[in-house]
Amino acid sequence: MPLPLVIPPVAYTLVKIGAAAAAGAALAARGRHGPERIDVQSENALDRLPPGVDVRLDRANGRVDTDVRVARAVRFGPGGPGFAFEIAGIGRLRLRRLKARG
């Protein structure tokens, strides 16, 4: 009579993690090669945003439009190395009531 194969719980967890890592590596290897496509119109729209946060509420159409642009520079010590970052985004939330079915 053959003996049942007993896998300790730690080994089972390692197999699951290894399978997930292998799947992630396979997907990363299939990624795009070459330069990334950049939508110039979208980039220009984000560059035209004024600094700060703006929220507009359009009750008649049930819309809320927002745009955000924040730019900061951080330096480590006076005259030391640093980096600059910019966050820009345009968003829209549209809500509308649906009639009941029936």
N, C-alpha and C positions, 0 to 999 in steps of 0.2 A: 504494500500500500504506500503510495507516494506521500511525502510529508507536505503539508500546506506551506506555501511561501509566506513568511511573516516579514513584513516590512515595518521597521520602526517608524513612529510618527515623524521623527526628525528627517529621516530619509525621504519620506513621502513629501514633506514640505520642501525639501531641497529639490526634488524632482519637479514640483510645480513651479518653483522660482526659476529653475534652469530652463524649463519649457517656455516660460514667459520671456525670459531674457533672450532665448534663441529666436522667438517670434519677433521681438523688437529689433534684434540685429538684422533679421531677414528683411523686415520692412524698411529699416534705415538704409540697407544696401540697395534697395529698389528705388530709393529717392531720386529726385531730379538731379541731373548732371548738367553743368553749364550754368550760365548766368540766370538769375531769377528774373522773371518778367515783372516789370514795374509799370503800374497804370499811371501815366503822367498826369492825366486829368485829376485823379484822386489826390496825387501828391500836391498839385497846384492848389486844389481846394483846401487841403490841410494847411498849406503855407499861408493862405490868405486869411485864416482865422485870427481874430484879435486875441491878445493874451487874456486869460481869465476864463471864467465859466459863465455861460449864458444859457438861460432856460426860458423858452417861450411856450406859453400855454394857449392853444387855439381851441376854445370850448366848442365853437360851432362845428368843427370837424372832428372833435374828439382826439386831438393830437397834442403831444408834448414834444417839442424839438429842443435838443440841447447841443451845445458845442463847447469843447474844452480845449484849451491850449495852455500848457504850463511848461516853462523852460527854466532850468536851474543849472548852476555851475557849483561844483564842490571841489575844494582844494584842500589838500592835506598839508597843513602848515603854511606859513607865509612864503610865497614864492615856490612852494613845493609842487609835486605832481598833482594832477586833478583830472576831473572828467566833467563833461557837460551832458545833460540829457534833456530831451524834449518829449512831452506827451501831448498828442493832439488826437482828437476824435470828434466825430459827428454822430449823433444818435437820434433815433426817432422811436417813439412809443405811440402806437395808434390803438385805441380801444373803441370798440363799438358794441352796442347791445344787439343781440340776435333775438328774433321773435321765437316764441315757444313753438315747438312742433306740435302738430295735431289739429 
